[in-house]
Amino acid sequence: MNDASHYDVIVIGTGAGGGTLAHRLAPSGKRVLILERGGFLPRERDNWDSTAVFVKGKYRAPEFWFDRHGREFPPEVNYYVGGNTKFYGAALFRLRPEDFGELRHHDGISPAWPIRYEDLEPYYTQAEHLYRVHGRHGEDPTEGPASAQYAHPPVEHEPRIQQLSDDLEKQGLHPFHLPIGVDLDQDASGRATPSSVCIRCNRVDGFPCLVRGKSDAQVICVEPALQHPGVELVTHAHVLRLETDPTGRTVSSVVARLAGGEEARFSADLVVVACGAVNSAALLLASANDRHPRGLANGSDVVGRFYMRHNNLALMAVSKEPNDTQFQKTLALHDWYLGADDWDYPLGGIQMLGKSDAEQIHGEAPRWAGAVTPDMPFEVMAHHAVDFWLCGEDLPLADNRVTLDGDGRIHLALDESHNTAGLKRLRHKLQSMLGRLGMHEHHLLDHSLYLHKGMPIGATAHQAGTVRFGTDPTSSALDLNCKAHDLDNLYVVDTSFFPSIGAVNPSLTAIANALRVGDHLLERMG
C-alpha cells in the first residue's frame, strides 16, 4: 500500500464498535480504511470443538498481560476480523433506563451517563434490527420503552427450558426470552427451517460460528461494508501508535506493523480507535509525545483508569430430569436487577449459558472432584446439566486501570472483590430455588472454564470504561460524540467510553453508540 494514500476515515478495529461504525459510514462514498490486527478466523471443524476452544484455547491471542502484582495471565481476547464478537454469546441486551442515571450499590456509586436512555433508544432499535436480534419487547418488566418491536420473534425455548420458565413464573417471577443475535428461521415447533442459516446447535456461546449463523461484526457489518467501493480492509495490521502534528491537536498518522513485519503509515481526516477497552487505552498511552506526555486524549489522566468488567459467575445446576436442550441460551431473569425485597441494592441478572458438554466438564474435573457425587459420571452430569450465567455490576474505580511498562507490555490492575455482595445474594436466590425448579438442591457448581480456570482478571470479555466520555474535560477523555477533548480528529468507539457498565452484556450498547457516532461523523464530513 502506498504510504502517501490519504483517507477520509481510518477505523482501527473490526468488532462491535469499529465494524459497526465502518458499516454505517460505508454507503457515504467516503474513503474508509479499516485496520485489523488479526486476520479472518479460519473456518474449520475445531471452531466447534470444546477441547480446542475451551480447554486448549486454540483461538485465544497468544499473549500475556500482567496483574497488579506483576504476575502474567492469559487474557480472554481474540484478534480476528469481527473482534471478540466472533466468540461472544450474541446476547444483545439494552441497558436499563436506570443504568443511565446514578445508581447506589452496596460498595459505592455507579455514576450517571452524560446522555439518557432516550438519546440512545433509536439507535438501540437500529442495532437490534441490524444484528438480527430475536426477542420480544414487553416481556421483561425492567426494560425501557422501545420505539419498535424486534424484527425477529424470540428463539423458542426447548422443552426443559420451557419447563424452567414455567416453574419460575409459578414462583411469581418474570422470566423472558433472552434477546440473541442469530440468523434463524423457526418452524411452528421452534426447529430451524431447512433454509435457516442458524441450525439451533449447542455451539453458540464462546464458539465461533462455522455456518455464519451468529450475528458477529464480520458477517453483519465488515463484509457488507467492503462491498462499497470506497472501503478497504487491511488485515494483520497491528497499530503501534498514533502521531500528531506539531500543534498536538490533530492525529497526522497511524503507524502500524504489517504482516511482513514492516511499518507503514496511514493518514486520514478522522481517526477512530476501536480496539477494545484495554487495547484502545494501551494504544493511546503508547502514543505519548511532547504535546501529550501522558498519552493521547489524556489531559484528564483518566485514560486506562476506571476499567470495568462484570462480576460474573458461570454456574452449572444438575437437573433431576435429563436436559436434552441443544440451544439453551433462550431465557433470562431480571427480577432482582435493581434490588430485592430483602436488599436495597442492585443484584444483577440471570441468563442461560450455552449448554455444557462432557468435554467441558472433563476440563473442569480436578476443581469439581470434591463437589460431585462419585456415582455420577461426567457424561451423565453433562446430560443433566443446566447452565446459568449470573451477571452483577462492576463499579468504576480509578485504580482499576490499564498501564504500560517500559517494554510496552500491558498491565491490568484490578480489585477483584469489589461490589460482589449483590452477586453473592443473586447466587443464593438461585440456589434456594433449585428444588422448586426440578434441580438437585446442592449441585450448583462454579463453571470456571468460562472464566479461565477461575481467574476473574482473565475474563476480559465484558471489558469497558477506560476512555470514558463526559462533558467535563478534567474528568473524562471524550466528549458526548466520543471525540477526544484534547484532539480535533480522534474518536474512540468501543466499550471504552462507558462511564458505568450496568449488569447486562455491553455489546448492544457499543453497537448502538457506534451507529450514533457514525451519524455524527457523516454530518461532520458533510
N, C-alpha and C positions, 0 to 999 in steps of 0.2 A: 504493500500500500504506500502511496506517495505521502511522505511526511507533511507536505505542504497542503494537503487536502483539508478544507475547512467545512464544517457542518453548521447547520442551524442549531441542532441539539445533540449532545452526547449523553447517552444514558448508560450508567455503569451498573450492571446487574440485571438479571432477567427473571427475578422472582415475582412475588405478588405485587411488589411496588414497581420495580423497573419494567417488568414485562407488560404490566397493565398500562403503565404510562406510555410506553412505546406504541401500544395498540391504539391508545386514544389519539396520539399525535400522527400516526401513520397516514390516515387519509388526507392530511392537510396539504400534501405536496411539498412539505419542508424536507430538507435533507437531515435524516436522523441516523446517527451511528450508535449501535448497541454494542457495548463491550462486555464480554462474559469471560470470567476467569477459567471456567471449565469448558468441556465440550458437550456434545449430545450424549446422554446416557445410553450405553449400549443396550439394545433390545435382545435379551437372551433369557433362557429358562431360569437362570439364577435370580432374575428380577422377582420371582415369586417363590424363592426357596428360603424358608425360615432360617436354616443354618447359615446360609450365605449372607442374608440381610442382617439378622439379629445377632447370631452367635459370633460369626466371623467379621461382621461389619465390612463386608466387601466394598460397599459404595461410599462409606464414610471417608471424608477427606483425610489423607494420611498425614495429619499434622497434630501437634500437641500444643495446648495453651498451658499457662501456669496459674495456680491459685495464689491466694494472698500469702501463703507460706512458701511459695516458690516450688511447689510440687507440680509436676506436669500431669495433665489429664487429657483424654481424647474428647474433644467437643462433638456434639451431635450436629455436624454441619456437612453439607454435600455441595460440591461445586459442579453444577451441570446447568445446561440451558433449562430454565424453569426454576432454578434455585431450590430452596427447600420444599417448594410445592410439589416437586417430584415425589417426595416421600411423606407429605402431610396426609392426615386422615380426611381432608376435604370437608371438615366440619366448619360451616361458614355461618357463624352467628353474628348478629349485630350486638354491639354494646347496649346495655340498658340506658334509658334516658338518665337515670340516677348516676350512672358511671361518668357522665359528663360534668356533674356537679361535685362538690366536696362531699366525701363520704368518711364518716368516722369509723375506724376499725379498732379492734382491741389494742393493737400495738401502735396506733398512730393515725395520721390523716392521709387519705387518698385525695390528692389535690384536684381542684376543678380544672376543666379544659377551658381554653380561651374561645372555643366555639361550642355551640349547643348541639344536642341530638338533632334538632330541626334543621340545622345547617348541613348536616351530613346525610339526612334522611333520603333526599332524592338520589344521592349517589349510592346509598345502600341498595336502593331498588335497582338502579342500573347495574350495580355489581352482581346482585343476585341473578339478574337476567343474563348478564354476560357469562357468568360462571356456571350457568345451568343448575342453579340450586333447586333442589327438590325439598319442599316443605309446605307448611300451611300456617299463614299468619292468623292469629286469633286463638291458637291452642295454648300458648304459653302466657299465663297471666302477668308475668313480669316484663314482657316485651313492650317496646314503644309502639306508637302508631306507625302504620305502613301505608304509603300512598298507592301501592299496588300489591296485589296478591303475587306470590311466587308464580313464575311462568310454568312450573312443573309441579305435579302433585307429589306429596311425600312418598318416600320409599316405604312400601308396606312392611309391617312387622311380619316376621316369620312366626310360627305358632308359639314357640317358647317365649319370645319377646312380647307377643301379644298377650300371653298369659301374665307376664310380668307387669305389663301396662295395666291390665285389668285389676291385678292384685294391688298395685299402687293406688289406683282410683278407689278401691274398696277401703284403703287407709285414709281417704279424704284428701289425697294428693292430686297433683295436676301434671302427670307425665304428658309429654308432647313428642311429636315426630321431630327428630334431630334434623336440622337443615344441612343437607350434604350435596356437594357438587359432583354429580356423576352424569354421564351421557346414557341414561337408562330409559328405555320404554318398557312398561309393565303391562302384562295382560290382566284380565279380570281377577286372577288369583294372586297377582303380585309377582309372577315369574317374569323373567326377561323375555321379551318377544324375540322371534327368530332374527329380526333385523336390528335389535338393540346392540349398541356398541358395548355398553357395560353388561356383564353376564351375571351380576349379583354373586360374585365369588367371595371367598373369605380372605382376600389379599388386599383390601382397600387401605388398611391402616398401617402406615410405616413401610409399605412396599411401593416401589414404582409400578405403574400400571402397564402391563405388557400389551394390552389391547387398546390403549389410549382411551379408556372409558372414564378415567378420573379427570376432573376439571383442574388440570395443573396449568401453570402460566405458559409453558411451552406450547401445549396443544391449543389453549384458548386464545392466547394473545400473541406470542412471539411469531409462530409460524404464519398466522393470518397477517400480521404486520409486515412480514417480509414479502408478501405478495404485492405490496405497494412499491412503485419504482424508486422512491427517494430513501428507502430504508435499507441499511446494511447491518450485518451482524459479523463481528469478528470474535471467534471463539478462542480459547486458550490465550486470552489477553488479560494478564494479571496486572491491574492498575497499581502502580507503586506509590505515586504521589501526584498531587496537583500543584502546578506552578502558577504564580500570579505575575501580573505586570508590575512595573516599578511602583505604581501607586498602592498596590496591595488590594485594590478594590475589585479586580477582575481576574478570574481564572483564565490564564492565557494558554495553558497547555495541559493535557492529560498525558502522563508518562506511563507507558505500560511495557511489561516484558512479554514478548510474544512466544509462540510455541517453540521456535528455534533457539530461544534464549536471548535474542537481540532486543534492545529497547527501541520503542517507537514513540513519537509524539503526535498527538491529535489535538485539534483545536475546534472550538465551536462558540457560537454566540452565547449559548446557555449550556451549563454542565449540571447533570443530575446524578447524584450519588444514591445508589440503592443496593448496597452490598449486604444488607442485614445489619442489625443494631450494633453488633460487636465490630464487624469489619468496616462498616461506614465510619464509626468513631475512630477506629485504628487508622483508616486512610486519612482522615482529617488531621489527626495527631501527627502522622508521618509526614505531613505536608507543611510542617512548621518552617517559617522563613523569617527574615529580619523584620518584616512588617507584621508577621503573625507568629511571634516567638512561642506561643503555647499551642500552635496548631491553627488550621483554618477554621473560621466560624467560632473561634473560642475566646473572644474578648471577655466573655462572662465566666470562663473557666468551668462551664458545665459539660463540655464535650467529653464523652466517656463516662460521665457520672450518671447517677440515678438509673443504673442498669436494673431491669426487671425481667423476671421470667415468671411463671406461675408457681405457686405452691401446689404441686401435683402429687397425687397418689394413684398408681395403677393397681387395682385390686382384683383378685380372682375369687369369686364365690363358687361353692360346689353345690350344684343343683341336685335335689333328690331324684328328679327325673332326668333322663338324658337330655342334653341340649344339642339337637341336630341342626341348629341355626348355622347358616353359611355367612350371610350378610347381616352381621349382628349390630352394626352401628346405625341404628334407626330410632333410638329412644333417648330422651334427656329429661331432666327433672330440675326445676329451678325454684321449688317452693321455699327453700331456705337461702336463696341467693342474697337477699338483703337483710336477713335476720330470721329469728325464730321466736316462738312464744317463750322460750326459756333462755334467750340470749339476745342482747340488744344490738349485736354487731353482725355484719355480713358473714355467712358461712361459705358460700360459693355454690357451684353447680355440680350435678352428677350427670354423666352421659355414658353411653355404652362405648366400649372399645371394640376394635376388630377382634374376631374370635381367635382365642389362643389355640395352639395345636400341640401335639406331643413333643415336637422338636423344641418349641419354645419352653415348654415345661421341663424337658430334659436339660436344657441350657441353664435353668434355674436350680436344678436338683440339689446341689450342695446347700444352698440357702434354705431350701424348704424341707430338708430331710427331717428336721425335728417337728415340723408343723403338720406333716402329712400322715394320715393313718397308714400304717405299714401294709395293710391288706388292700390298698387302692393303688394299682399300677398307674404309671404316668398316662398310658393310653386311655385308661378308664377315667382318670381325673380329667383329661382333656375333653373327653366326650361329655362330661358333666359340668365343665367349666362355664361360668357366666362372668364376663369381664367388664369391669366398671372403671371409669376414669373420673376421679374427683379433682376438681379444679378450684383452688382458692386464690384470692388476690395477693400479689406481692406488692409491697409498698416501695416507693422510690426513696432510697437513701443515698445521700451524696457520696458516701464512702463505698457503696456498691458500684464499682467502676472498672472501666477498661483503661489500661495504661500500656505503654510500650517500654521495653527495656532498651539498653544501649545497642542491642543487636536487632532491634525492630520486632522482637517477639511479643506476642500478646499475653498480657497478664490480666486476669479477671478476679477482682476481689469481691467476695460475696458473703453476706451474713445469712447462712442457710436456715437459721432457726427463727427468723423474723416473721411475725404475723401468722404463725402456724396454728394458733389456738382455734380459729374458726374451722380450719381443715380437719383438725382432730375431732371437733364436735360433729362435723359432717360425716366423718367415718363412723362415729358412734351412732349417728342416726341410721346409717345404712346397716351397721352391724345389728342394731336392736330390732330391725325389721326382717332379718333374714328368714326366721322361722315362718313368718306370715307370708313370705314371698316364695315359699317352696324350696328353700335352700337349707343346707346343714348350718346350724347356728354358729358353730365355732370355726368354720372354714372360710375365713376372709384373709387371703394371703397376699402379701406385697408382691407385685408383679414387676420386679425391678428391671427386667430386660428392656422395658421401655425407657428406663432411666439409667442406662449404662451401669448395670450392677449396683444400683442403689446409691450412686454418687450424684446427688442433686445438682452439683455445679456442672456436670457434664450434659445435663438435659437442657440444651440451649435452644430447643425447637421453638419455644414461645418467647424469644428474646425481644426486648423493647426498651425504649426510653433514654438512650444515650446521647441524643442530639435533640432535646425537647424543644417544642415550639411554644411561643408565648408572645405577649405584647411588650414585655419589658426586656430590652437588650442586656440588662445587667443580670437577669436570672434565667435567660433562655438563649438558645443558639439560633433559632429560626423564627421568622415572623409567621403570620397566620396563613400565608401561602406556601410555607415551608421553604422560603428563601432565607439564606443566611443573613442575619442582621449586618454582618461585617463586610459582605461582598455583594456586588450588584448582579452577578450572573450565576450564583451557585445555589442549588436546591438539594434537599435531601428528602427522598420519597420512599421510605420503607417504614418499618415499625420504630425506627429511631425517634420519630417525632412525638411519640406518645408521652404525655405528662403522667398518665397512670395507665394501668393495663386491664382493669376490670377482672372478671373471673370467667371470661369466655375466650375461645381461641381468637387470636388477634388478626387472622388473615383477612377476613372480610373487611375489617376497618382499614387495613393497609390498602386493599384493592379500591374501596370507595374513596379513600383520600387521594389515591393516585389518579382516579378519574377527575376528582375535584381540582387537583393541582394541574392536571392536563388541560382542563378548560381554561385555567388562569394563564398557562403558558401559550395556548393558542390565541388568547386575547392579547397577550403581551406582544406576540410576534405578528399580530395583525393578519 
